[in-house]
């Protein structure tokens, strides 16, 4: 899908520091200053237009959420939703997921959501997949022992690859669904892509994994 460039997006993000974390490195190890409480923090990497993270924040007011998206032209749509909803437990970050260790110290985050990530199907692009071992190392660094990844996709190849990557890394597989929308899983909040793909009859895959090592 071709991304429509919005040259004004970066400027708009700067106009709303109450919703967009402009200097996340300044809060590393002390995110309670941002939210005004010590509630658990869950982050979504690749938050897109924000439907999922907004739905999660509305449904779980005692959890703090951060939506992370690299593309300003995409995350600005999530900002529009957040401005309208004005949720105190949701913030946005326009940063690269590969740099998360500069923004979060260990145990700052307790859960990471990866929803409909780019599958990067070509073998030469394996290192760009968000479930590649180098990304898992970053996640482990900020989650610590007991931290979780919740992963959803409609791409069977990426799901199979991710299960192998998780297994090779040594994380505990807590939950697996090969057909989420026809399972007994409750409380699923769909992303924009999920609604689109499932309407076409695509099967949705989901898993949860837990890190077992570290402090």
C-alpha positions as CSV (number, residue, x, y, z in Angstrom):
1,X,0.0,0.0,0.0
2,X,1.4,3.3,-1.0
3,X,1.8,5.9,1.8
4,X,0.3,9.3,1.1
5,X,2.9,11.8,2.2
6,X,1.6,14.6,4.5
7,X,4.4,17.2,4.6
8,X,2.7,19.0,7.4
9,X,2.5,16.0,9.7
10,X,5.8,16.6,11.6
11,X,4.8,20.1,12.4
12,X,1.4,19.0,13.7
13,X,3.1,16.4,16.0
14,X,5.2,19.2,17.5
15,X,2.1,21.2,18.3
16,X,0.7,18.6,20.7
17,X,3.4,17.8,23.3
18,X,0.6,16.8,25.7
19,X,-0.1,13.8,23.5
20,X,3.2,13.2,21.6
21,X,6.4,12.5,23.5
22,X,8.9,14.7,21.8
23,X,12.0,13.8,23.8
24,X,11.4,10.2,25.0
25,X,15.1,9.8,26.1
26,X,14.5,12.3,28.8
27,X,12.0,10.0,30.5
28,X,14.0,6.8,30.4
29,X,13.6,5.0,33.7
30,X,11.1,7.5,35.0
31,X,8.0,7.3,32.8
32,X,5.7,7.8,35.8
33,X,6.5,11.5,35.4
34,X,4.7,11.4,32.0
35,X,1.6,9.7,33.1
36,X,1.5,10.9,36.7
37,X,1.2,7.3,38.1
38,X,3.1,4.0,38.4
39,X,0.6,1.9,36.3
40,X,2.0,-0.7,33.9
41,X,3.1,0.5,30.5
42,X,2.2,-1.3,27.3
43,X,3.5,-0.2,24.0
44,X,2.5,-0.9,20.4
45,X,5.2,-0.9,17.8
46,X,3.8,0.1,14.4
47,X,0.7,1.7,15.8
48,X,-0.5,2.9,12.4
49,X,-3.5,5.1,12.5
50,X,-4.1,4.3,16.1
51,X,-7.4,2.3,16.2
52,X,-6.0,-0.6,18.3
53,X,-4.0,1.4,20.9
54,X,-6.9,3.9,21.3
55,X,-9.3,1.0,21.9
56,X,-7.0,-0.6,24.4
57,X,-6.5,2.6,26.3
58,X,-10.3,3.2,26.5
59,X,-10.9,-0.4,27.7
60,X,-8.1,-0.4,30.3
61,X,-7.8,2.9,32.1
62,X,-5.5,1.5,34.7
63,X,-2.8,0.7,32.1
64,X,-0.7,3.3,30.4
65,X,-0.2,2.9,26.6
66,X,2.3,4.3,24.2
67,X,1.8,4.0,20.4
68,X,5.0,4.0,18.4
69,X,5.1,4.7,14.7
70,X,8.0,5.6,12.4
71,X,6.0,7.4,9.7
72,X,4.8,10.9,10.6
73,X,2.2,10.8,7.8
74,X,0.6,7.7,9.5
75,X,0.9,8.5,13.2
76,X,-0.7,11.9,12.7
77,X,-4.0,10.1,12.1
78,X,-3.6,8.4,15.5
79,X,-3.0,11.9,16.9
80,X,-6.3,13.1,15.5
81,X,-8.1,10.3,17.3
82,X,-6.3,11.0,20.6
83,X,-7.0,14.7,20.4
84,X,-10.7,13.9,20.1
85,X,-10.7,11.2,22.8
86,X,-8.3,13.0,25.2
87,X,-7.3,9.9,27.0
88,X,-4.9,10.5,30.0
89,X,-3.4,7.0,29.7
90,X,-2.2,7.2,26.1
91,X,0.7,8.9,24.4
92,X,2.4,8.6,21.0
93,X,6.0,8.5,19.9
94,X,7.3,9.1,16.4
95,X,10.5,7.0,16.6
96,X,12.3,4.0,15.3
97,X,11.6,0.7,17.2
98,X,15.3,-0.3,16.8
99,X,16.2,2.6,19.1
100,X,13.9,1.7,22.0
101,X,16.7,1.0,24.5
102,X,17.5,4.7,24.3
103,X,14.0,5.5,25.5
104,X,13.2,2.8,28.0
105,X,15.2,1.1,30.7
106,X,14.5,-2.5,31.9
107,X,11.1,-3.0,33.4
108,X,9.8,0.4,32.1
109,X,7.5,-1.6,29.8
110,X,5.6,-4.8,30.7
111,X,4.1,-5.7,27.3
112,X,4.7,-5.1,23.6
113,X,2.1,-5.4,20.9
114,X,3.2,-6.2,17.3
115,X,0.1,-5.9,15.1
116,X,0.2,-6.7,11.3
117,X,3.9,-5.8,11.0
118,X,5.5,-5.6,7.5
119,X,6.3,-9.2,6.6
120,X,9.5,-8.3,4.6
121,X,9.1,-11.6,2.7
122,X,12.4,-11.6,0.9
123,X,15.2,-13.5,2.7
124,X,17.6,-10.6,2.3
125,X,15.3,-8.4,4.3
126,X,15.0,-10.9,7.3
127,X,16.7,-8.5,9.6
128,X,14.0,-5.9,9.1
129,X,11.3,-8.2,10.5
130,X,10.1,-7.0,13.9
131,X,10.4,-10.6,15.2
132,X,14.0,-11.0,14.1
133,X,16.5,-11.9,16.9
134,X,18.0,-8.4,17.0
135,X,14.6,-6.9,17.7
136,X,13.9,-9.6,20.3
137,X,17.1,-8.6,22.0
138,X,15.9,-5.0,22.2
139,X,12.5,-6.1,23.5
140,X,14.1,-8.3,26.2
141,X,16.3,-5.4,27.3
142,X,13.3,-3.1,28.0
143,X,10.9,-5.8,29.2
144,X,13.0,-8.0,31.5
145,X,11.9,-11.3,32.9
146,X,8.1,-11.8,32.7
147,X,7.6,-9.2,30.0
148,X,5.3,-10.2,27.2
149,X,5.0,-9.8,23.4
150,X,1.5,-10.1,21.9
151,X,1.7,-10.6,18.1
152,X,-1.0,-10.6,15.4
153,X,-0.8,-11.0,11.7
154,X,-2.7,-12.3,8.7
155,X,0.5,-13.4,7.0
156,X,1.1,-17.1,7.5
157,X,4.7,-17.0,6.4
158,X,5.5,-14.3,8.9
159,X,3.7,-16.1,11.7
160,X,5.5,-19.3,11.1
161,X,8.8,-17.4,10.9
162,X,8.0,-15.6,14.1
163,X,7.2,-18.8,16.0
164,X,10.6,-20.2,15.0
165,X,12.3,-17.0,15.9
166,X,10.7,-16.9,19.3
167,X,11.6,-20.6,19.9
168,X,15.2,-20.1,18.9
169,X,15.5,-17.1,21.2
170,X,14.2,-19.1,24.1
171,X,11.1,-17.2,25.0
172,X,8.1,-19.1,26.5
173,X,5.2,-19.6,24.2
174,X,2.1,-18.8,26.2
175,X,-0.8,-18.7,23.7
176,X,-1.2,-19.5,20.0
177,X,-4.2,-19.2,17.8
178,X,-4.2,-20.2,14.1
179,X,-7.6,-18.6,13.5
180,X,-8.3,-15.9,16.0
181,X,-11.7,-14.8,14.9
182,X,-13.0,-18.3,15.1
183,X,-11.4,-19.0,18.5
184,X,-12.7,-18.5,22.1
185,X,-10.4,-15.6,22.6
186,X,-12.2,-12.7,24.3
187,X,-11.6,-9.0,24.3
188,X,-10.0,-8.8,20.9
189,X,-9.6,-5.2,19.6
190,X,-9.1,-5.0,15.8
191,X,-6.6,-2.8,14.0
192,X,-7.6,-1.1,10.7
193,X,-5.7,-3.8,8.8
194,X,-7.3,-6.6,10.8
195,X,-10.7,-5.4,9.9
196,X,-9.8,-5.1,6.2
197,X,-8.1,-8.5,5.9
198,X,-10.6,-10.4,7.9
199,X,-13.4,-9.0,5.8
200,X,-11.7,-10.5,2.8
201,X,-11.7,-13.9,4.5
202,X,-8.1,-13.9,5.6
203,X,-7.3,-15.9,8.7
204,X,-5.8,-14.0,11.6
205,X,-3.0,-15.5,13.6
206,X,-2.1,-14.5,17.1
207,X,0.4,-15.5,19.8
208,X,1.7,-14.4,23.2
209,X,5.2,-15.0,24.4
210,X,7.0,-14.4,27.7
211,X,10.6,-13.6,28.3
212,X,12.1,-15.9,31.0
213,X,15.6,-14.5,31.4
214,X,17.0,-11.4,33.0
215,X,16.1,-9.5,36.1
